[in-house]
Amino acid sequence: MSSQISKKSESTLVHSILTPLKVTTQTVVEMKQSGEKISMLTAYDFTMARIVDTAGIDILLVGDSASNVMAGNDTTVPITLEHMIYHTQCVVRGVDRALVIADMPFMSYQVTPKEALTNAGRLMKEAGAHAVKLEGGRTITDTVKKIIDAGIPVMGHLGLTPQSIYQFGTYKVRAKDRTEADQLIEDALKLQEAGVFALVLEKIPSVLAAKVTKQLQIPTIGIGAGQGCDGQVLVVHDMLGMNKHFSPRFLRRYADVELVMTQAVQQYIEDVKNKDFPNENEQYA
């Protein structure tokens, strides 16, 4: 191998050789077992999904955060199952390698396990999702079991659960006190027993997240939960710097796409106004 290849390039090459072409639920479990960290980002449309998948992401989450990012709502509560089916369809069309997980939106699984199974089935059958994600602990284990028994993989979600924002009343860090922390650990174990293949831990103390991760055989994916998790997830628009109005402590911006887009649009406007666009090479005879 050429000495000119950087260590980062070597790492990427080794990763592409060792990582299966198609990521599955079993793949991410094996990644935990081998100590390989799991990368996960959100996506809501074909173009973004294609770019992020080509870059080599392990998991794409079609999050109900589309309610905020794509629709401009204050919470995730308004988004419907039909919306999630549409966004998932768009993402699946842009993916060759990543595992695609679809969030089950508010009130699509809380009423009865039977209704939850029907709705999960629609996300798999109509939208093409590879798995679904549900928020909650012990209160949804029967629902989780019913969905899994039907052959649909489920990812869990504990800690700050945005669908319950009106119950919590705040987006502050969860499980800081002993009682809630103990309940979270118990919920995590119950979800594992119910059959979930992975678990998102959102906005909880890093020490607690590391403790949960060590106790579980399934991988944990953290967002605002520290380095001790088996993987990490961010909203792609936040990570790319397309949303400057959201700046939680856990967010690292890897680009300033908002600035790049603003400058590009301003240059386009200037070129149009100055009759510089289109030029002779950009029009037909």
N, C-alpha and C positions, 0 to 999 in steps of 0.2 A: 504493500500500500504506500502511495506517495507520501513523503514527509510533509508535503505542502497541505495535506488534508488536516484541518484543524481537529482538535479533540472533540469539539461540539459536533462536527460533521461525522467523525468516527462513531460517536455515541448514537447519532441519528441512524447511521448505516447499520450498526449492530442491532439497534432497536427494530428496524424494519425487517432484518433477517430473522430475528428471534421471535418477533410477534406474529401471530397468525394473521392471515389476510383478512379474515372476518372475525371481529370481536363478538363473543357470545357471553351469556351470563356465566357459563363455566369458565370462560377465559378470565373474567375479573376475579372470580374466586381463586383461581390458580395464581393470579398476580399477587394476591394477598399472601398466599402460601409461600411464594418465592421471594417476597419482599419487594416486588416492583410496584412503585407508586402508580396510581390510576389517575389519568387526566380526564376531566369532564367539563364540558361547556354547554350552554344553552344554544338553541337555534330555533327559528320560527319560520324560515322560508328557504326555498330551494337554493338561491345564490349563496347565502351565508353558510348553509349546510354543506354545499359542495366545497367551498373554500376551506372550512374548518376540518372537514373529513379528509381532504387531500393533504392538509398539513399534518395529519396523523393522530388526531384526537382519538381517545379510546371510547368514550361514551358521549353521545349527544342527547341532551335532555330537552324535549319539547315541553318547556315549563309553562305552567299556568301564569308565570310572570309575563307571558305575552299580553296579559290583561293590562299590565303597566307599560311595558316596552313598546308594544305594537299598537295598543288601543288608547293609551293615555289615561287609564283609570288609576285611582289612588290605591286600590287594593286588588288582590287576585280574585275576589269574590264574584264580580260580575261575569267573568268569562264562562261560556257555556260548553257543553259537550260537543255541540256542532262546531263551535270555533276550534276546539282542540283537535277534532277530527281533521278539519281543514288544514291547520298548521302542521299537523303530523304528516299528512299526505304530502305536503310541499317539501318537508324535510327529508322524508324517506326517498323521494325522487332524486335527491342530491347526494345520497350516501352510497358508498361502495363497501366501506370497511367498518365504520363505527357501529356500536350497539346503540339503537335508537329507543329511548324510553319516553313514554308520554305520561304527563301528569293527568290524573283523574281530577277534574275540577270540582269545586265546592258543590255539594248536594248531588253528586253523581254516584256516590258510594255510601253516604251516611244513612240512608233511609232503611234499606234492607239488604242483606247479603245477595239475595236473588237479583234485585235491581242493579246492584253493583257489578255482579257477574255479567249481566246483559250489557252494561255500559262498557266494561272492560273488554268484552268481546267485540264491541263495535270499534274500539280503538285498535284492536289487533286486526280484525277482518276488513273493515272499511278503510282504515287509515294506514295499515301496514306496520304499526309499532311492533317492536320486538319484546317489549315489556311495558308494564305500567307502574306508576308510583303513587302511593297513598300516604297522606299525612295522618299521624295518630299512633297511639300505643295499644294498650290492653283492650280498649273499647272497640277496636276494629279487627281483632285477631280472628274472629269467626268469619268475617268478611274476607280477610286475607286468605284463610284456608280454603274457602269456597272458590275463590278465583284461581288459586294455585291448583286445586284439585281438578279444575277444568283444563289445566295445561297452560295457563297464562302466568309467566314469571312476574313477580312483584318485588319492587324496591320499596323499603319503608322510609319514613321521614320523621325524625324526632327533634326536640329542642324548640326553637322558634318555628311554629307552623303558621305561615302567613294566612291560611284560610280561616284561622281562628283569631284573627287580629281583633275582632270586635269583642271577643271573650277576654283576650289578654289586655286589650286597651293600649298596648305599647309594643314597639319593636325592640325593646331593650333585651339584653342578654338573659337567657333563660337558665334555670337550674343552678342558680348561684347558692341557694340555701340547701341544707342537708336533705330536707324532706323531698324537695322536687328532684334533687340529684339522685337520690335513692330510687325514686319512682321512675326516672328516666332509665336507669340501669335495668330495673325490673322489666320495663316496657321493651327495651332492646332485646333482652333475653327471650321474652314472650314472642316477639316478632320473629326472632331467629327460629324458635321452636315451631312457629306457625308456618315457616318455610320461605321467608323472604331471602333473596339471594344477596342483597346488599342493603345498606342503611345510610341515608343522609343524616348528618348531624349538623344542625344549623344554629349558629350563634349561641354556643354554650362555652363555659370555661375550658381552656385547653387541657387542663389536668383531668377534668372529667371525661373529655372526649378520648384522651389517651387511655384512660382506665377502661372505658367501654370497649374501645378497639381491641385491647389486650384480652378482654373476656370473651369476645365473639370469635367464632370461626369464619363468619362472613365478613366481607370488607365494609369499611365505613368510608363515606365520602364527606369531607368537611366543607363547610362554608362559614367562615368566622369561627372555626372550632380548633384551630391550631395545627401544628405539624404532626401530631400524634396519630392522625387519621391515616387510613390506607390510601386515600386519594383526595383530590380537591375539585371543587366546582365553583365557577363564577358565571354570572350572566355575561354573555359575550359582548353585548353593547357597552356594558360597564368596563369590562377588561380592555376593550379597544378605545376607550375614551370618547365614545359617541354620546355619552350621557354625563355631562359635567355637574348636574344637579344632585347626583347621588354619590356621596363620598363617605361610606362607612370605614371604620378602621381596618377591616379585613381586606379591603379592595386594593389591589395593585393594578395600576393602569400600564399596559404594555405598549400603548400607542396613543396618539392624539388625533384620532380620525375625524373628530368634529372640526378641528382646525384645518386639516387637509381638505375636507369636503367644503368648508366655508370658503377657503381660498380658491378652490377650483371653481365653485359657483360664481364667485366674484369676478374671476378672470373670464369666465364664459360670458357673463353679463357685459363686461367691458368690451370683449371682442365683438359681440353682437352690436352694441351701441356704436362702436368705431368702424363697423362694416369690415372687420378683419375676419370674421367667421360668417359663412364659409368662404374659403379662398378658392382659387381656380381648380386646385387638386381635389377639392371636397364637393364638387358639383358635377353634374352630367351634361355632356354636350347635346 
